[in-house]
């Protein structure tokens, strides 16, 4: 399974990388959809093997130099990442685009890359390979391994960028490093997400989002060995096809993501002791394609390149006894049903107006909050990472052998992100941040589906 997480990481040079061209300081407001995000940071990392042909071409110093130089260049286009988030006069977050720059750290890990325990990122990645952001919007750490391998880790402020935006940036950074023209230039046109005048929205949004001021006090901490942990698995393509077939048995075609979510929902429910409780699952939906529906081509392109948060988190809630007794296809029907209400242009236009009517009140997706009488059962959020561009994050010394998001957010709800396997064979890689008891249950009941990720798997063995 790889070494334990007790290897040493020695931090070396620290510097701040700013955009190579000066730019006038200015304010960039958050959109109404940005304002739905709490102040949490998200990590992402990429592992690169050193191959024989690199020996004379790339040293750690030269590769770090390429990363810094191209970062300074790409920040000209992605200037919000070089700024800071500050509060405005009404207490809302706002972006100060001042080219403060990005903290850039070089480090050395006293371990071979192939011995890294990717299955257990709490020990091997957290606090070692993905940096803790202390200033600004984004920070970067590049870590050299004993074998000459490399890990590039980044941490960014989720209020500024969603995964789609960060993926755009990562691909652009790699293209810049290879002296390739940017395949997509970011748009920061906040007017794309302006509220309507007059605004209107469906009252059903009150079931999805909630003002933070109305939340009940947090429950007293429970003395329990159960706590949130992170794990990374891989799921074989044929297992996904099998789940999809079972989930579509009712006659309604289901996507692999819908089938996966239904399977996970039932698994988590099976671990609930009080069967009268409810179990929730939310799925992150990207609104770019939905908002561009019916628009002219030029405006559609702007949505495609829009940088920021364009997300909604619809969720389903069912009694545990129902979830544990019904078929996978019935559960998948429920997933399909609650997703249908959110994958529309109208839903996102309503959501923008709903936030506008409540500003400057801080808001939160309801799935992250307990019920009125406190926690009412487990909740998890699934964020599809199928667009995660692992193979495109090539800085000039080859494609990553592995890449993953790393998001131990510390809330009560679990977080799961399935991503395409770097092997390109239809398998999935699944990052999971859930309660220890839930993870143990999933491994016990579905160990044939969720396989611990190892370098042996990544090497095709």
ABEGO torsion letter per residue (X at the ends): XEBBAABBBBBBBBBBBBBABBBBBBBBBBBAAAAABBBBBBBBBBBBBBBAAAAAABBAAAAAAAAAAAAAAAAAABAAAABBBBBBAAGBBBBBBAGAEBBBBBBBBBBBAAABBAABAAAAABGAABBBBABEABBBBBBBBAAGBBBBBBBBBAAABBAAAAAAAAAAAAAAAAGBBBABBBBABAAAABBBOBBBBBAAAAAABBBAAABBBBBBBBBBABBBBBBBBBBBAAAAAAAAAAAAAAGBBBBAAAAAAAAAAAAAAAABABAABBBBBBBBBBAAAAAABGBBAAAAAAAAABBEBBBBBBBBBBBAAAAAABBAAAAAAAAAAAAAAAABAAAAAAAAAAAAAAOABBBBBAAABBBAAEBAEBBBBBBBAAABBAAABBAGAEBBABBBBBBBAGBABBBBBBBBBAAGAGBBBBBBBBBAAAAAAAAAAAAAABBBBBAAAAAGX
